[in-house]
Amino acid sequence: MIFERSLRRELAYTAGAVFMVLLTIFLTTMMIRIVGYAASGEVDPKDVVVLIGLTVIGYLAVMLVVTLFVSILFVLTRWYRDSEMVVWLASGVSLTRLIKPIAQFAAPIILLIAFFAYVGWPWSNAQSKLIRARFQQRDEVSLLAPGQFRESAASQRVFFVEKMTPDQSHVENVFVTGTENGKVNVVVSQNGHTETMKDGSRFVVLENGRRYDGEPGKPDFRIMEFGRYGVKITQQPVVNRPTTTGLSTLALLRHPTHDNLAEFAWRTGMPLMAINLMLLGIPLAYQNPRRSRTINLVMAVLIFLTYSNLLNVVQSWLEQNKMPFGVGLLGLHAIVAVVVAITFWLRVRNRPLISRAMFARSGA
């Protein structure tokens, strides 16, 4: 019918606009956060763009759920406000007839939500963790930055260089301090360069410098002058321990621990939440001309936040074994489905969702 094509077309335009707004807000927030991590030395500045992209992929399922719910509310609210819905209802189109075109519009979005929840979310988390682990476990030469003190994560050393070539092969005015068996050693040098041995080990070879050895608080420090002095570059192997959020969905089911089942319930909850919110948006879109135009948007935000927080609570209870897996997987969504059915029934019969009698009893 004409109204179905019109509804699907307007939903598509509105969903695209809503998604772009959400994506812009999310990108801005993630950029500020990840750039802060890079400034504090937690991630490599070269990986900022990659980490932002991985984070966006991980949260696409959540953004698509919000996009679907808000776009349905926006379009149907406008139809009520501009009396288009009155025309369709007067033509014999019931409220339940809206389910079919909205479901046809939402079907590919729900499939995308399921894909990103089951595949995109764990893959992006695993890749982000691997990038962070590689940066945290990099060798000591890559830590160096001209004019800055840098502490090695692989050994108890602190490095300082005044000047360094872009390829990090030559340095000038080097300061290295470390602790071995309770003794402090300090090495200062005018020049240095890196060398790689045949066995693959790497050294920073310092030239024309001094080494000071001794225990703090005692006067018996030993001073040595050298023409060449090698400092071995230590590097920890990259250890990528998989976390629950980084495990594939099949791996969660193959190892059904409490944490893995809780994570599976959360991923399954994303498409189920999308279906419930899709149906709930139809009766909630009713617009009273005397009511503010922004109240539906406020309701959408509150409903989504409540639903998602309850899903997180269920996940926490499953992790703590406070709830059976079957109840945690479907219980919350079944309750919301009942609420959706009741809301639909009240709106089809043109009954208020909250009766005045309730307010009268509460006031008494």
SVG drawing of the C-alpha trace seen along z (x, -y; Angstrom):
<svg xmlns="http://www.w3.org/2000/svg" viewBox="-12 -22 100 49">
<polyline fill="none" stroke="black" stroke-width="0.4" points="0.0,0.0 0.9,-3.6 1.2,-4.2 3.6,-1.2 6.0,-2.5 5.8,-6.0 6.5,-4.7 9.5,-2.6 11.0,-5.5 10.7,-8.0 12.0,-5.5 15.1,-4.9 15.8,-8.6 15.3,-9.3 17.4,-6.2 20.3,-7.4 20.2,-10.9 19.9,-9.5 22.8,-7.1 25.0,-9.8 24.3,-12.0 25.0,-9.1 28.2,-8.2 29.5,-11.8 28.8,-12.0 30.5,-8.6 33.5,-9.4 34.0,-12.7 33.8,-11.0 36.1,-8.1 38.6,-10.5 38.9,-12.5 39.3,-9.4 41.8,-7.6 43.9,-10.7 44.1,-11.1 45.4,-7.5 48.0,-8.3 49.1,-11.4 49.5,-9.5 51.6,-6.8 49.1,-4.0 48.7,-3.5 50.9,-4.3 49.9,-7.7 50.2,-5.9 47.4,-3.5 44.9,-6.2 42.9,-6.0 42.9,-2.2 41.7,-2.0 38.9,-4.5 37.8,-2.4 37.9,0.8 35.9,-0.8 33.2,-2.0 32.9,1.5 32.5,2.9 29.7,0.6 27.9,0.6 25.3,3.0 24.4,0.6 24.2,-2.4 22.0,-0.5 19.6,0.5 19.3,-3.2 18.9,-4.2 16.1,-1.8 14.1,-2.8 14.6,-6.5 13.8,-6.6 10.5,-4.7 9.5,-7.2 10.5,-10.2 8.6,-9.2 5.4,-8.1 5.4,-11.0 5.6,-13.4 2.7,-11.5 0.6,-12.1 1.6,-15.7 0.9,-16.5 -2.4,-14.5 -1.2,-12.0 -1.8,-9.2 -5.4,-10.4 -6.0,-10.2 -4.7,-6.6 -6.6,-5.5 -9.8,-7.1 -9.2,-5.2 -9.4,-1.9 -5.7,-1.2 -5.3,0.1 -2.3,-0.4 -1.3,3.2 -1.0,2.7 2.1,0.7 4.0,3.8 4.5,5.3 6.2,2.3 8.2,1.4 9.3,5.1 10.3,5.1 12.4,2.0 13.9,3.3 14.8,6.8 18.1,6.0 19.0,3.7 18.3,6.4 20.5,8.8 23.3,6.3 22.8,5.9 23.1,9.7 26.2,9.8 28.0,7.0 27.0,8.4 28.2,11.9 31.1,11.2 32.1,7.5 32.1,6.9 34.5,9.8 36.7,9.2 37.2,5.5 37.9,6.2 40.5,8.8 42.3,6.6 42.2,3.6 43.7,5.7 46.4,7.0 47.4,3.6 47.6,2.3 49.6,5.4 52.1,4.9 52.6,1.3 53.0,2.0 55.5,4.8 57.6,3.0 61.4,2.9 63.3,0.3 64.6,-1.7 61.1,-2.4 60.4,-4.0 63.0,-6.7 61.9,-10.3 64.3,-13.2 64.2,-15.4 62.0,-13.0 62.7,-10.5 61.2,-7.1 60.9,-4.1 61.3,-0.6 58.4,1.8 60.7,4.8 63.5,3.9 64.1,1.5 65.7,-1.2 65.1,-4.9 66.4,-6.4 67.0,-9.9 68.4,-11.1 68.9,-14.7 68.9,-14.1 68.0,-11.2 67.8,-10.6 64.4,-9.8 65.2,-6.2 66.5,-5.9 69.8,-4.5 72.0,-7.3 71.6,-9.2 73.4,-12.0 73.9,-12.8 72.5,-9.6 71.6,-9.0 70.7,-5.4 70.0,-4.4 69.0,-1.0 68.9,1.2 70.6,4.6 70.7,6.5 70.0,3.4 72.8,1.4 72.2,-1.6 74.2,-2.0 74.2,-5.2 75.6,-5.4 76.2,-8.7 77.5,-9.0 78.0,-11.6 77.1,-9.4 75.5,-6.0 74.0,-3.8 72.1,-0.6 73.6,2.7 72.0,6.1 74.0,9.3 74.0,12.5 71.8,14.2 69.2,11.4 69.9,9.7 70.1,5.9 72.4,3.5 72.7,-0.2 76.4,-0.9 77.4,-4.0 80.7,-5.8 82.9,-8.1 81.1,-7.9 81.2,-7.0 79.5,-4.4 78.7,-4.9 78.0,-1.9 77.1,-1.8 74.5,-1.5 72.4,-4.6 73.6,-6.2 77.1,-4.7 80.2,-6.5 81.9,-3.6 80.7,-4.4 82.8,-3.0 83.4,-5.2 84.5,-3.8 85.3,-5.5 84.7,-3.7 85.2,-4.2 82.4,-1.7 79.8,-0.3 76.9,2.0 73.5,1.9 71.3,4.9 67.8,4.1 65.3,6.2 61.9,7.1 59.1,9.0 57.2,11.4 53.7,10.3 51.3,12.3 47.8,12.0 45.6,13.6 42.0,13.7 39.3,12.0 35.6,12.9 34.7,9.9 37.3,10.9 36.3,14.6 34.3,15.6 30.7,16.6 31.5,20.2 34.3,20.2 31.9,19.0 29.6,21.9 32.4,24.4 33.6,23.3 30.4,22.6 31.7,21.0 29.6,18.5 31.5,15.5 31.2,16.9 27.5,17.7 26.9,14.2 28.7,12.7 26.7,14.8 23.5,13.7 24.5,10.0 25.3,10.6 22.0,12.4 20.2,9.6 21.2,7.0 18.9,8.3 16.2,9.3 16.3,5.8 16.0,4.4 12.9,6.4 11.2,5.4 12.0,1.7 10.9,1.8 7.5,3.0 7.3,0.7 8.0,-2.3 4.7,-2.0 2.3,-2.6 4.7,-5.0 4.8,-7.3 1.3,-8.5 1.5,-12.3 -0.9,-14.5 -1.0,-18.0 -1.0,-19.5 2.1,-17.6 5.7,-18.8 7.3,-17.5 10.4,-16.4 8.8,-14.1 8.9,-11.1 12.6,-11.6 13.1,-11.8 11.0,-8.7 13.1,-6.9 16.3,-7.7 15.0,-6.7 13.5,-3.4 16.7,-2.5 19.0,-3.3 16.7,-1.3 16.6,1.7 20.3,1.7 21.1,1.3 18.8,4.1 20.6,6.3 23.9,5.4 22.5,6.4 21.3,9.7 24.8,10.3 26.3,9.5 24.0,11.9 24.8,14.7 28.5,14.1 27.9,14.4 25.7,17.5 22.7,15.8 20.4,16.7 19.9,19.7 21.2,19.3 17.8,19.8 16.2,17.2 19.0,14.8 19.0,15.4 15.3,14.8 13.6,13.7 14.1,10.0 13.2,9.9 10.0,12.0 9.0,9.5 9.5,6.6 7.6,8.4 4.6,8.7 4.9,4.9 4.9,4.3 1.8,6.4 -0.1,4.6 1.0,1.2 -0.2,2.2 -3.5,3.5 -4.1,0.2 -3.3,-2.0 -5.4,0.1 -8.4,-0.4 -7.5,-4.1 -7.0,-3.8 -4.4,-5.9 -1.2,-4.1 -1.4,-5.7 -5.0,-6.3 -6.1,-9.3 -7.5,-7.0 -3.9,-6.0 -3.0,-9.6 -6.2,-10.1 -5.3,-7.1 -1.8,-8.2 -2.8,-11.7 -5.3,-10.5"/>
</svg>
